[in-house]
Amino acid sequence: MKKELLSLFAAAAIGLIACKKNHEEPANEITYPDMAEASDPAVLFTTTAGVKVYNGGFGSAVATDPNAPDVFYMLTDRGSNVAGQLANSIIIGKPDFDPQIGKFRLKDGKLVLEQVIELKNAAGGKLNGLPNPAGMGASGEIAYDLNGQVIAPSADGIDSEGLVRAADGSFWISDEYGPHIAHFDASGKTIERINPFGSGTGGRKIPAVFANRRANRGMEGLTITPDGKTLVGMMQSPMYNPSKAATANSVVLRILTFDIASGATKQYAYLMDNVSLTGVSDIVAVNSTTFLTIERDGLFGGATTNPAAFKKVFKIDISAATDISDAADGATGKLYSGKTVEELNNAAGLSAAGVVPVTKTLVLDLLKDLPKVYPHDKAEGLALLPGNILVISNDDDFGVVDNGASGFAQKILPLTNAVDRNRLYFVKIKL
């Protein structure tokens, strides 16, 4: 009996040790594929010509979940739209489309949509993708529906482009209309909306100069510093500051930092690689002063005619850059010998004015450094996983493009001859 009791105690002790060891061992690390595609997107509607508009579009931005390494939050923009035949006109495919965040889980090499978080105003009403009214972030666009009827502007319109998931589970989103920076709770309800006009909720503003953003080239990227204290917004293209003509040859973009607690801001100059590019599509923080950006053209990788030539990720550092903020918060920002920062045009112009831009170093060339040819036109979202694994999302435009006659055509990738789909690319980088 004594021997039996000793054996039982020994077995129990071994079991406890084994349990403790298993509990303390880290969970198995996820091995990320080179690429994962969103599976089976729903169809939003089908045009009279038989073109399917998908409830894809979840590629304008991507954010990770620190508590779930297989979960990715992906953002739509304002919805399916194409250019109209009239000046400054757009055709909105589904005027009641609610911009949204998709929660995707990586399963068996595919992205599975688990939850849709629709964006809502402070009262809980759904937002939409319609242009804003004058004085509230109007882009100058006139929206039409598929029947040629004018759609009135909406104060609840948002062209969502940049996405941050905060530590408390809430979201910060930047848009191209105002531009606005909006804070949403975990359910998608607006907590605060911040813009250059003071027309948002909460009463806080970003500098007035940002109202000069170029239509559809507003605050395309948004990130948050690892300490959770500062938002960093990236303009897509040089602002029309003071005018389109005056900045026709400019490659000077603005970066905005926004202290979440105080609302204090700073601004820095960023030099886009060349004037032909669509611009910077996103920004993601490495630390409090170092970030990654992605610059691109608007062409398809792997196309036999007019193929993409530029889709590159850069590491930038703002620590030694000049703060170009205007203490007076003037409509054109701080002037240098009577010129706006955008009018300084390039590195030589900035240098002559004593303005130091952010430093910039190439990290990744999507057209050369991936295992397979990058087939998309729009590389739009960036996120960074532990171990310096860079995540890149593409905007599939809901599977449609402009047919050249105020209508929709299927968006077919020239390389694959298949409809474009939302994908995440995973690339180990050196920092």
C-alpha positions as CSV (number, residue, x, y, z in Angstrom):
1,M,0.0,0.0,0.0
2,K,2.8,2.3,0.9
3,K,4.5,1.6,-2.4
4,E,1.2,2.3,-4.3
5,L,0.8,5.6,-2.5
6,L,4.4,6.7,-3.4
7,S,3.7,5.7,-7.0
8,L,0.5,7.8,-7.1
9,F,2.3,10.8,-5.6
10,A,5.1,10.4,-8.1
11,A,2.7,10.2,-11.0
12,A,0.8,13.3,-9.8
13,A,4.0,15.2,-9.4
14,I,5.1,14.3,-12.9
15,G,1.7,15.3,-14.2
16,L,1.9,18.7,-12.5
17,I,5.4,19.3,-13.9
18,A,4.2,18.4,-17.4
19,C,1.1,20.6,-17.1
20,K,3.3,23.5,-15.9
21,K,5.7,23.0,-18.8
22,N,2.9,22.9,-21.3
23,H,1.3,26.0,-19.8
24,E,4.5,28.0,-19.9
25,E,5.5,27.0,-23.4
26,P,4.6,29.6,-26.0
27,A,1.8,28.8,-28.5
28,N,3.0,27.5,-31.8
29,E,4.0,30.4,-34.0
30,I,1.9,30.9,-37.2
31,T,3.7,30.3,-40.5
32,Y,2.4,32.9,-42.8
33,P,2.0,32.0,-46.5
34,D,3.5,34.2,-49.2
35,M,0.0,35.2,-50.1
36,A,-3.6,34.6,-48.9
37,E,-6.7,35.5,-50.8
38,A,-10.2,36.4,-49.5
39,S,-12.4,33.5,-50.1
40,D,-15.9,33.6,-51.8
41,P,-16.8,37.3,-51.6
42,A,-20.5,38.0,-51.7
43,V,-22.1,39.8,-54.7
44,L,-23.4,43.3,-53.9
45,F,-25.3,43.6,-57.1
46,T,-25.1,42.7,-60.8
47,T,-25.4,45.5,-63.4
48,T,-27.8,45.3,-66.3
49,A,-24.8,44.4,-68.5
50,G,-24.1,41.4,-66.2
51,V,-21.1,42.8,-64.4
52,K,-20.9,41.5,-60.9
53,V,-20.0,44.0,-58.1
54,Y,-18.6,42.2,-55.2
55,N,-18.6,42.9,-51.5
56,G,-14.8,42.9,-51.7
57,G,-13.1,46.2,-51.5
58,F,-11.5,45.2,-48.2
59,G,-8.0,46.3,-49.2
60,S,-7.8,50.0,-48.6
61,A,-6.0,49.3,-45.3
62,V,-5.1,46.4,-43.1
63,A,-4.5,46.2,-39.3
64,T,-3.3,43.4,-37.1
65,D,-4.7,42.1,-33.8
66,P,-1.9,41.7,-31.2
67,N,-4.0,39.1,-29.4
68,A,-4.8,37.0,-32.4
69,P,-1.9,36.6,-34.9
70,D,-4.3,35.0,-37.5
71,V,-6.8,37.9,-37.5
72,F,-6.6,40.8,-39.8
73,Y,-8.9,43.8,-40.0
74,M,-9.4,45.2,-43.5
75,L,-11.1,48.4,-44.6
76,T,-13.3,49.3,-47.6
77,D,-13.3,52.7,-49.1
78,R,-16.5,54.6,-50.1
79,G,-17.8,51.8,-52.3
80,S,-18.0,50.9,-56.0
81,N,-17.8,53.9,-58.3
82,V,-16.5,55.0,-61.7
83,A,-15.9,58.3,-63.4
84,G,-18.8,60.0,-65.1
85,Q,-18.8,61.7,-68.5
86,L,-19.3,65.2,-67.1
87,A,-16.6,67.2,-65.4
88,N,-16.1,66.2,-61.7
89,S,-18.9,63.6,-61.9
90,I,-18.8,60.1,-60.5
91,I,-21.2,57.2,-60.8
92,I,-22.0,55.6,-57.4
93,G,-22.9,51.9,-57.9
94,K,-24.7,51.5,-54.6
95,P,-25.5,54.8,-52.9
96,D,-26.6,53.1,-49.6
97,F,-23.3,51.2,-49.3
98,D,-22.0,51.5,-45.8
99,P,-18.1,51.7,-45.6
100,Q,-17.0,48.9,-43.3
101,I,-14.3,47.0,-41.6
102,G,-14.0,43.3,-42.3
103,K,-12.6,40.9,-39.7
104,F,-10.8,38.2,-41.5
105,R,-9.1,35.1,-40.2
106,L,-6.3,33.2,-41.9
107,K,-7.4,29.6,-42.3
108,D,-5.7,27.0,-44.5
109,G,-4.0,29.7,-46.5
110,K,-7.2,31.7,-47.2
111,L,-8.8,34.8,-45.7
112,V,-12.2,34.0,-44.2
113,L,-14.5,36.9,-43.5
114,E,-15.8,36.3,-39.9
115,Q,-17.4,39.7,-39.1
116,V,-18.4,42.9,-40.8
117,I,-18.3,46.1,-38.7
118,E,-20.4,48.8,-40.5
119,L,-19.3,52.4,-39.8
120,K,-22.0,54.5,-38.1
121,N,-22.4,58.1,-37.0
122,A,-22.6,59.2,-33.3
123,A,-26.3,58.4,-33.2
124,G,-25.8,54.9,-34.6
125,G,-27.0,55.6,-38.1
126,K,-25.1,54.1,-41.0
127,L,-22.5,56.1,-42.8
128,N,-22.3,56.2,-46.5
129,G,-19.7,56.8,-49.2
130,L,-21.3,60.0,-50.7
131,P,-19.4,63.2,-51.1
132,N,-19.6,65.7,-48.2
133,P,-21.5,69.0,-48.4
134,A,-19.7,72.3,-49.0
135,G,-17.9,73.5,-45.9
136,M,-17.7,69.9,-44.4
137,G,-15.1,68.3,-46.7
138,A,-16.6,68.6,-50.1
139,S,-14.5,67.0,-52.9
140,G,-16.2,69.0,-55.6
141,E,-17.6,65.8,-57.1
142,I,-21.2,65.5,-58.3
143,A,-22.5,62.0,-57.6
144,Y,-25.0,60.2,-59.9
145,D,-26.7,56.9,-59.5
146,L,-26.8,54.2,-62.2
147,N,-30.0,55.8,-63.6
148,G,-28.3,59.1,-64.1
149,Q,-30.0,60.8,-61.1
150,V,-28.0,63.3,-59.0
151,I,-27.4,62.1,-55.5
152,A,-27.3,64.8,-52.8
153,P,-24.1,65.2,-50.8
154,S,-24.1,63.7,-47.2
155,A,-22.6,64.9,-44.0
156,D,-22.3,61.2,-43.2
157,G,-20.2,60.5,-46.2
158,I,-16.7,59.0,-45.7
159,D,-14.1,57.8,-48.1
160,S,-12.3,55.6,-45.6
161,E,-8.7,54.9,-46.5
162,G,-6.4,54.5,-43.5
163,L,-7.0,52.2,-40.5
164,V,-5.7,51.8,-37.0
165,R,-6.8,49.3,-34.4
166,A,-6.2,50.7,-31.0
167,A,-5.2,48.7,-27.9
168,D,-8.7,49.1,-26.5
169,G,-10.3,47.5,-29.6
170,S,-11.5,50.8,-31.0
171,F,-10.6,52.0,-34.5
172,W,-9.2,55.2,-36.0
173,I,-9.8,55.8,-39.7
174,S,-8.6,58.6,-42.0
175,D,-10.5,59.5,-45.1
176,E,-10.0,61.4,-48.4
177,Y,-13.0,63.7,-48.2
178,G,-12.3,66.3,-45.5
179,P,-9.8,65.0,-44.8
180,H,-11.3,63.6,-41.7
181,I,-9.7,61.5,-38.9
182,A,-12.5,59.6,-37.2
183,H,-12.6,57.5,-34.0
184,F,-15.0,54.5,-33.9
185,D,-15.8,52.1,-31.1
186,A,-15.4,48.4,-31.5
187,S,-18.9,48.2,-33.0
188,G,-18.2,50.9,-35.6
189,K,-20.1,53.8,-33.9
190,T,-18.4,57.2,-34.2
191,I,-16.8,58.5,-31.0
192,E,-15.2,61.6,-32.6
193,R,-14.6,63.1,-36.0
194,I,-11.8,65.6,-36.6
195,N,-11.2,67.7,-39.7
196,P,-9.8,71.1,-40.7
197,F,-13.2,72.8,-40.6
198,G,-14.2,72.1,-37.0
199,S,-17.4,70.5,-38.3
200,G,-16.8,67.2,-36.8
201,T,-17.8,65.9,-33.4
202,G,-15.7,66.6,-30.4
203,G,-14.7,70.1,-31.3
204,R,-11.1,69.3,-32.2
205,K,-9.4,70.2,-35.5
206,I,-6.5,69.3,-37.6
207,P,-4.6,72.2,-39.2
208,A,-6.5,74.3,-41.8
209,V,-4.0,73.7,-44.5
210,F,-5.2,70.2,-45.0
211,A,-8.4,71.5,-46.5
212,N,-6.3,72.0,-49.6
213,R,-6.0,68.3,-50.2
214,R,-6.4,67.2,-53.8
215,A,-9.8,65.4,-54.4
216,N,-9.4,61.7,-54.0
217,R,-5.8,62.1,-52.9
218,G,-6.4,63.0,-49.2
219,M,-5.2,61.3,-46.1
220,E,-4.6,57.9,-47.6
221,G,-2.6,56.4,-44.8
222,L,-2.9,56.3,-41.0
223,T,-0.9,54.6,-38.2
224,I,-0.3,54.8,-34.5
225,T,2.9,54.8,-32.6
226,P,3.6,51.7,-30.6
227,D,3.0,53.5,-27.3
228,G,-0.6,54.2,-28.5
229,K,-0.3,58.0,-28.0
230,T,0.2,59.5,-31.4
231,L,-1.6,59.1,-34.7
232,V,0.4,59.6,-37.9
233,G,-1.4,60.5,-41.1
234,M,0.0,60.4,-44.6
235,M,-1.3,62.5,-47.5
236,Q,-1.4,60.6,-50.8
237,S,-0.3,63.3,-53.1
238,P,0.9,66.9,-53.0
239,M,-1.9,69.1,-51.9
240,Y,-3.2,71.8,-54.3
241,N,-1.7,74.4,-52.0
242,P,-2.3,77.2,-53.0
243,S,-3.5,75.8,-56.3
244,K,-3.4,73.0,-58.8
245,A,-1.3,75.0,-61.3
246,A,1.2,76.2,-58.7
247,T,2.0,72.6,-57.6
248,A,1.9,70.8,-60.9
249,N,5.5,69.7,-60.6
250,S,5.6,69.1,-56.8
251,V,6.7,65.9,-55.1
252,V,6.3,67.3,-51.6
253,L,3.7,65.5,-49.4
254,R,2.8,66.2,-45.8
255,I,2.9,63.9,-42.8
256,L,0.7,64.9,-39.8
257,T,1.2,63.7,-36.3
258,F,-1.7,64.1,-33.9
259,D,-1.3,63.6,-30.1
260,I,-4.5,61.8,-29.1
261,A,-4.7,63.1,-25.6
262,S,-3.9,66.8,-26.3
263,G,-4.8,67.2,-29.9
264,A,-1.4,68.8,-30.6
265,T,-0.1,68.4,-34.1
266,K,3.2,68.5,-36.0
267,Q,3.8,68.4,-39.8
268,Y,6.7,67.1,-41.8
269,A,7.7,67.2,-45.5
270,Y,8.0,63.9,-47.4
271,L,9.4,63.7,-50.9
272,M,7.6,61.4,-53.3
273,D,9.9,59.6,-55.7
274,N,8.6,61.2,-58.9
275,V,5.6,63.3,-60.2
276,S,4.1,60.5,-62.3
277,L,3.1,58.3,-59.3
278,T,-0.3,58.0,-57.8
279,G,1.4,58.7,-54.5
280,V,1.8,57.1,-51.0
281,S,-0.9,54.6,-50.2
282,D,-0.2,53.8,-46.5
283,I,2.1,54.3,-43.6
284,V,2.8,52.0,-40.6
285,A,4.9,52.6,-37.5
286,V,8.0,50.7,-36.7
287,N,8.7,52.9,-33.6
288,S,7.8,56.4,-32.5
289,T,9.9,58.1,-35.2
290,T,10.4,55.4,-37.8
291,F,7.8,54.3,-40.3
292,L,7.2,52.3,-43.5
293,T,5.4,53.8,-46.5
294,I,4.3,52.4,-49.8
295,E,4.5,54.4,-53.0
296,R,3.0,53.2,-56.3
297,D,1.9,53.9,-59.8
298,G,-1.6,52.9,-61.0
299,L,-0.6,50.1,-63.4
300,F,-1.0,46.3,-63.2
301,G,2.0,44.2,-62.5
302,G,2.8,41.6,-65.1
303,A,0.7,43.3,-67.9
304,T,2.1,42.7,-71.4
305,T,1.3,46.3,-72.4
306,N,2.0,49.3,-70.1
307,P,3.0,47.2,-67.1
308,A,3.6,48.6,-63.6
309,A,7.0,50.1,-63.0
310,F,6.9,51.4,-59.5
311,K,5.5,49.8,-56.3
312,K,8.0,50.2,-53.5
313,V,8.1,50.2,-49.7
314,F,10.4,52.7,-47.9
315,K,11.6,53.2,-44.4
316,I,11.4,56.8,-43.3
317,D,12.5,58.7,-40.2
318,I,11.0,61.9,-38.9
319,S,13.4,62.5,-36.0
320,A,15.7,65.0,-37.8
321,A,13.0,66.5,-40.1
322,T,11.8,70.1,-39.8
323,D,8.4,70.7,-38.2
324,I,6.7,72.7,-40.9
325,S,3.7,73.6,-38.7
326,D,2.2,77.0,-39.0
327,A,1.7,78.6,-35.5
328,A,-1.0,80.9,-37.0
329,D,-2.8,78.0,-38.6
330,G,-3.3,79.9,-41.9
331,A,-5.2,78.5,-44.8
332,T,-2.0,77.8,-46.8
333,G,0.2,76.8,-43.9
334,K,3.6,78.2,-43.1
335,L,5.2,80.1,-46.0
336,Y,8.8,80.2,-47.1
337,S,9.7,83.4,-48.9
338,G,6.0,83.7,-49.8
339,K,5.7,80.1,-51.1
340,T,3.9,77.1,-49.6
341,V,5.8,73.9,-48.8
342,E,4.2,72.3,-51.8
343,E,5.4,75.2,-54.1
344,L,9.0,74.4,-53.1
345,N,8.5,71.4,-55.4
346,N,11.4,69.1,-54.6
347,A,14.6,68.4,-52.5
348,A,16.4,71.4,-53.9
349,G,13.5,73.8,-53.2
350,L,13.2,72.5,-49.6
351,S,16.9,72.7,-49.0
352,A,17.0,76.3,-50.3
353,A,14.2,77.2,-47.8
354,G,16.0,75.4,-44.9
355,V,13.4,72.6,-44.7
356,V,14.8,69.1,-43.9
357,P,12.4,66.4,-45.2
358,V,12.1,63.0,-43.6
359,T,14.8,60.5,-44.5
360,K,13.8,57.7,-46.8
361,T,15.4,54.3,-47.6
362,L,14.2,51.6,-49.9
363,V,13.1,48.4,-48.1
364,L,11.1,46.4,-50.6
365,D,10.3,46.5,-54.3
366,L,7.1,44.6,-54.9
367,L,7.8,44.2,-58.6
368,K,11.2,42.5,-58.0
369,D,11.4,41.1,-54.5
370,L,8.3,38.8,-54.2
371,P,8.4,35.1,-55.0
372,K,5.9,35.6,-57.8
373,V,4.9,38.5,-60.0
374,Y,2.8,41.1,-58.2
375,P,-0.3,41.3,-60.4
376,H,-2.4,44.1,-58.9
377,D,-2.6,47.8,-59.7
378,K,-3.3,49.1,-56.2
379,A,-1.0,48.1,-53.3
380,E,-2.8,50.1,-50.6
381,G,-2.4,48.7,-47.1
382,L,0.5,48.1,-44.8
383,A,0.8,46.3,-41.4
384,L,3.7,45.0,-39.5
385,L,3.8,41.7,-37.6
386,P,6.3,40.6,-35.0
387,G,9.5,39.4,-36.5
388,N,9.5,42.1,-39.1
389,I,6.9,40.4,-41.3
390,L,5.3,43.1,-43.5
391,V,1.7,42.6,-44.6
392,I,0.5,44.3,-47.8
393,S,-3.1,44.5,-48.9
394,N,-4.4,45.3,-52.3
395,D,-7.6,47.3,-53.2
396,D,-9.6,45.2,-55.6
397,D,-12.2,48.0,-56.3
398,F,-15.1,45.6,-55.6
399,G,-14.1,43.7,-58.7
400,V,-15.0,46.5,-61.1
401,V,-13.4,49.3,-63.1
402,D,-14.6,52.1,-65.4
403,N,-15.7,50.9,-68.8
404,G,-15.0,54.3,-70.3
405,A,-18.7,55.2,-70.8
406,S,-20.0,55.9,-67.3
407,G,-20.5,52.3,-66.6
408,F,-18.9,49.3,-64.9
409,A,-16.6,46.7,-66.3
410,Q,-15.2,43.6,-64.6
411,K,-11.8,44.3,-63.1
412,I,-9.6,41.6,-64.7
413,L,-5.9,41.1,-63.7
414,P,-3.9,41.0,-67.0
415,L,-1.5,38.5,-65.6
416,T,-4.0,36.0,-64.4
417,N,-7.1,36.8,-66.6
418,A,-9.1,36.5,-63.4
419,V,-11.2,39.0,-61.4
420,D,-9.2,41.0,-58.9
421,R,-9.6,39.8,-55.3
422,N,-8.5,41.1,-52.0
423,R,-5.2,39.5,-51.0
424,L,-2.6,39.8,-48.2
425,Y,1.0,39.4,-49.0
426,F,3.4,38.4,-46.3
427,V,7.1,39.4,-46.7
428,K,10.0,39.1,-44.2
429,I,11.9,42.4,-44.4
430,K,15.1,43.7,-42.9
431,L,14.9,46.8,-40.8
